[in-house]
Amino acid sequence: MKNYVYIDVVDTAILCNLEIKPSSMGRVEVEAKCPFCGDRKYRMYLSRASDNSTFYCQNCGAKGNAVTLYASIYNVTTQQAYLDLMENSSVNKDTSAVDIVTNHSNIKPLQERHMIYLRMLETLTLSDKHRRNLHERGLSDKMIEGNLYRSMPGSWLERKRIAYTLSKEFNLSGMPGFFTKECEWQLYGKPGILIPVCTKDNLIQGLQMRLDDDSKKKFCWLSTNGFDNGTKIYGYVHVTGDTSSDTLYITEGPLKADIASYLAGGALFAGLTGVNAVGELPAVIKSLEPRRIVECLDMDKLANLEVRKALHKLQTIAMPLCQEYKPFYWSESLKGIDDYLLQKAKSRYAA
């Protein structure tokens, strides 16, 4: 017998005037724009599980349930929020309304994740279209192969085949990206480039996807939070380049970090998976022990208020962990550090 009342987080989000992505409304995990970090890309996930209903923002890390969401939005106590929601007829409070089986087991240990993701990537190839895209960004074939970029199959039958093959060798429970349907393991995904997010020891923590579709949300984690026997993933930081360097450059995006490191001759880069995804950053910096940290977030930091807030948070974290901290700026006509370094490389070759 449960000692709490299920309160639907999606209904609560609508009540709180959050902007919901219409195409996600029929899913287990509904996407919304986070009201706490100014997110514009629907990075808040509202999970409708049969025994719990929660929210989590991949951008800023905000998390909680329907009661805490309502309390935060309307600046009331959680007790008052609970009473308000219980009295509101527009908010579903019936646990039988959603019949979804979820697996709350923890994510697999790093070594096991690395082994399974590595085997998965070995079964995939990179399409000519995606290879051209990476060439245009400045990467060589050697780096493309070395970084294990692969194309996610658009066919669900192909993804199902991959999951079936892997399930014969590994237990896929606790693996973000995998879930079950009719008692069979499946691989979630959309057409795009798979990007390994690695530790300083080159172990794959998770996979990011650069999607082919025209939506504004180009990058997302390969995650199955809210799916049957699915697993969520955390805001891991990608490390690439010379780990013995005394200078660490921090930018946004694992792919951007890979490209910038390559164009900078193997410089040490940390790629955040969102400007506010800094929860894992202190441990990463401590493990690398840099003397100098150079902040290289995109140039919208000059105009975007939310990015500037994120920069302050980044500075607060990084400054005590190094001897020297400084921001790096370039022309506003070039968005990222990878764009700046690529233009610099092209100018050098043209000279």
C-alpha positions in Angstrom: 0.0 0.0 0.0 1.5 3.4 -1.0 1.8 6.0 1.6 1.7 8.9 -0.8 -0.6 10.3 -3.5 0.5 10.3 -7.1 0.1 13.9 -8.6 0.7 14.1 -12.4 3.7 16.4 -13.1 2.6 17.1 -16.7 -0.8 18.4 -15.6 1.0 20.4 -13.0 3.4 21.8 -15.5 0.4 22.9 -17.7 -1.2 24.5 -14.6 2.1 26.4 -14.0 2.0 27.7 -17.7 5.2 25.8 -18.7 5.6 25.6 -22.5 5.1 21.9 -23.5 6.4 20.4 -26.8 3.2 19.3 -28.5 4.7 16.3 -30.3 5.9 14.8 -27.0 2.5 14.8 -25.3 1.8 11.2 -26.1 5.1 9.9 -24.7 6.1 8.5 -21.4 8.5 11.4 -21.1 7.1 14.8 -22.1 9.4 17.6 -23.0 9.0 21.2 -21.8 11.0 24.4 -21.6 12.6 24.8 -18.2 11.3 27.8 -16.2 14.4 27.9 -14.0 17.2 28.4 -16.5 15.5 30.1 -19.4 15.8 27.0 -21.6 14.5 27.4 -25.1 15.0 23.9 -26.4 12.6 21.8 -24.3 15.4 20.3 -22.2 13.1 19.7 -19.2 11.7 16.2 -19.1 8.5 15.4 -17.3 8.4 11.7 -16.6 5.0 10.0 -16.1 5.9 6.8 -14.2 3.3 4.6 -12.7 4.6 5.0 -9.1 6.2 8.5 -9.4 5.9 11.6 -11.5 9.0 13.7 -11.7 10.8 16.4 -13.7 14.5 16.8 -14.6 16.2 19.5 -16.6 19.1 18.3 -18.7 20.3 21.9 -19.0 20.5 23.2 -15.4 19.9 20.0 -13.4 16.7 21.2 -11.7 14.7 18.2 -10.5 11.8 17.3 -8.3 8.1 16.3 -8.5 4.8 18.0 -9.1 4.6 19.4 -5.6 8.1 21.0 -5.7 7.5 22.3 -9.2 4.3 24.1 -8.2 5.9 25.4 -5.0 8.8 26.8 -6.9 6.8 28.5 -9.6 4.2 30.0 -7.2 6.7 30.6 -4.3 4.6 28.7 -1.7 5.5 26.0 0.8 5.4 22.4 -0.4 2.6 21.8 2.1 0.5 24.6 0.5 1.5 23.3 -3.0 0.2 19.9 -2.1 -3.1 21.2 -0.8 -3.6 23.4 -3.9 -2.9 20.5 -6.3 -5.1 18.1 -4.4 -8.0 20.6 -4.6 -7.4 21.3 -8.4 -9.6 19.1 -10.5 -7.5 19.7 -13.6 -4.6 17.8 -12.1 -4.7 14.0 -12.4 -4.2 12.3 -9.0 -5.1 8.7 -10.0 -2.2 6.2 -10.2 -4.2 3.9 -12.4 -4.4 6.6 -15.1 -0.9 5.7 -16.4 0.0 2.1 -16.8 3.8 2.1 -17.4 6.4 -0.3 -16.0 9.6 1.4 -15.2 13.0 0.1 -14.0 14.5 2.2 -11.2 17.8 0.3 -11.1 20.9 2.4 -11.1 22.9 3.1 -14.2 25.6 0.5 -15.0 29.1 1.1 -13.7 31.4 3.0 -16.0 33.5 0.0 -17.1 30.5 -2.0 -18.2 28.9 1.0 -20.0 32.2 1.6 -21.8 32.4 -2.1 -22.9 28.8 -2.2 -24.2 28.9 1.1 -25.9 32.2 0.2 -27.6 30.8 -3.0 -28.9 27.7 -1.2 -30.1 29.8 1.4 -32.0 31.8 -1.5 -33.5 28.7 -2.8 -35.2 27.8 0.6 -36.7 29.3 2.7 -39.6 29.5 6.4 -40.5 27.5 7.5 -43.5 29.1 9.6 -46.2 26.8 12.4 -45.4 28.0 12.5 -41.8 31.6 12.1 -42.7 31.3 15.1 -45.0 29.8 17.1 -42.2 32.7 16.3 -39.9 35.2 17.1 -42.7 33.6 20.5 -43.1 34.1 21.1 -39.4 37.8 20.5 -39.8 38.3 16.9 -38.7 40.5 14.5 -40.6 39.6 10.9 -41.4 42.1 9.7 -38.8 40.4 11.8 -36.1 36.9 10.8 -37.2 37.8 7.1 -36.9 39.8 7.6 -33.7 36.9 9.4 -32.0 34.5 6.5 -33.0 31.8 8.7 -34.5 29.0 6.6 -36.0 25.6 7.1 -37.7 22.5 6.1 -35.7 20.3 3.9 -38.0 17.0 5.5 -38.9 15.4 2.1 -39.2 13.8 0.8 -35.9 14.3 -2.7 -37.3 18.0 -2.1 -37.6 18.1 -0.7 -34.1 16.1 -3.6 -32.8 18.6 -6.0 -34.5 21.5 -4.2 -32.8 19.8 -4.4 -29.4 19.0 -8.1 -29.9 22.6 -8.9 -30.8 24.0 -7.0 -27.8 21.5 -8.5 -25.4 22.8 -12.0 -26.3 26.2 -10.9 -24.9 25.4 -8.4 -22.2 22.7 -7.6 -19.7 21.4 -4.3 -21.0 19.6 -3.3 -17.7 21.0 0.1 -16.6 22.2 1.1 -20.0 20.9 4.5 -21.2 19.6 4.2 -24.7 18.1 0.8 -24.3 14.6 -0.2 -23.2 12.2 -3.2 -23.5 9.1 -3.6 -25.6 7.0 -6.8 -25.5 9.8 -8.3 -23.4 12.5 -7.6 -26.0 15.4 -5.2 -25.8 15.2 -2.2 -28.1 17.7 0.6 -29.0 16.2 4.1 -28.9 17.4 6.7 -31.4 16.8 9.1 -34.3 18.9 9.6 -37.4 22.1 11.5 -36.6 25.7 11.3 -35.5 26.6 9.4 -32.3 29.3 11.2 -30.3 31.1 9.3 -27.5 31.3 11.3 -24.2 34.5 10.1 -22.6 36.5 10.4 -19.4 40.1 11.5 -19.3 41.0 7.8 -19.5 39.0 7.5 -22.8 36.2 5.5 -21.2 32.8 6.1 -22.8 30.4 7.5 -20.2 27.5 7.9 -22.6 26.6 8.9 -26.1 25.3 12.2 -27.4 23.4 12.5 -30.7 23.6 15.3 -33.2 20.2 14.9 -34.8 19.7 15.2 -38.6 16.2 16.8 -38.3 15.7 20.6 -38.5 14.6 21.1 -34.9 16.4 23.7 -32.8 17.5 20.9 -30.4 20.4 19.6 -32.4 22.1 17.7 -29.6 20.7 15.4 -27.0 21.7 12.5 -24.9 21.0 8.9 -25.9 18.8 8.3 -22.9 15.7 6.2 -22.2 14.5 7.7 -18.9 10.8 6.9 -18.6 10.8 4.0 -21.0 10.0 0.5 -19.9 13.2 -0.7 -18.2 14.9 2.4 -19.5 17.7 4.3 -17.8 18.4 8.0 -17.6 21.8 9.5 -18.1 23.6 12.3 -16.2 25.3 15.4 -17.2 28.8 13.9 -17.8 31.7 16.1 -19.0 33.7 15.0 -22.0 37.5 15.2 -21.8 39.7 15.2 -24.9 43.3 16.1 -25.7 46.6 16.1 -23.8 45.6 15.2 -20.2 49.1 16.1 -19.0 48.7 19.7 -20.1 48.6 22.4 -17.4 46.0 24.4 -19.3 42.4 23.2 -19.5 39.9 24.8 -22.0 36.2 24.5 -21.2 33.6 24.8 -23.9 30.0 23.6 -24.5 29.6 20.3 -26.4 31.6 17.1 -26.7 31.9 17.4 -30.5 32.9 21.0 -30.2 35.6 20.0 -27.7 36.9 17.3 -30.0 37.2 19.6 -33.0 38.7 22.5 -31.0 41.3 20.2 -29.4 42.3 18.8 -32.8 42.5 22.2 -34.5 44.6 23.4 -31.5 47.1 20.7 -31.8 45.8 18.4 -29.1 45.0 21.0 -26.5 43.2 19.7 -23.4 39.4 20.5 -23.6 36.5 19.7 -21.4 33.1 19.7 -23.2 30.0 20.4 -21.1 26.7 19.0 -22.4 24.9 22.2 -21.5 26.1 25.6 -20.1 24.5 24.7 -16.8 25.5 21.0 -16.8 28.4 21.5 -14.4 27.6 19.1 -11.6 30.3 16.7 -12.7 32.8 19.5 -13.5 34.5 19.9 -10.1 35.6 16.2 -10.0 36.8 16.4 -13.6 38.9 19.5 -12.9 40.4 18.0 -9.7 41.4 14.9 -11.6 43.2 16.9 -14.3 44.8 19.3 -11.9 45.3 22.2 -14.4 47.3 25.3 -13.4 45.3 27.4 -15.8 41.6 27.3 -17.0 40.4 29.1 -20.1 36.7 29.6 -20.5 35.6 29.2 -24.2 31.8 29.1 -24.2 30.0 30.3 -27.3 30.0 34.0 -28.1 26.3 34.4 -27.3 27.7 34.8 -23.7 28.0 38.5 -24.5 24.2 39.0 -25.1 22.4 36.0 -23.6 21.5 36.7 -19.9 21.1 33.1 -19.0 24.5 32.2 -20.5 26.0 35.0 -18.5 24.5 33.5 -15.3 25.9 30.1 -16.3 29.3 31.7 -16.8 29.2 33.1 -13.2 28.4 29.6 -11.9 31.3 28.1 -14.0 33.7 30.8 -12.7 32.6 30.1 -9.1 33.4 26.4 -9.6 36.6 26.7 -11.6 38.5 29.6 -10.0 39.2 27.8 -6.6 40.5 24.8 -8.5 43.3 26.5 -10.5 45.9 29.2 -10.2 44.7 31.2 -13.2 41.3 31.6 -14.7 40.4 33.7 -17.7 37.7 34.0 -20.4 38.6 33.8 -24.1 36.8 36.0 -26.7 36.8 36.1 -30.5 34.7 37.7 -33.2 31.0 37.6 -32.5 30.5 36.6 -36.2 31.8 33.2 -35.2 29.7 31.3 -32.7 32.0 28.7 -31.1 35.7 28.2 -30.4 35.7 25.4 -33.0 34.5 28.0 -35.6 37.2 30.4 -34.6 40.0 27.8 -34.8 38.8 26.5 -38.1 38.8 30.0 -39.6 42.2 30.5 -38.2 43.5 27.3 -39.7 42.0 28.1 -43.1 43.6 31.6 -43.1 46.9 30.0 -42.2 46.7 27.6 -45.1 45.7 30.3 -47.5 48.6 32.5 -46.6 
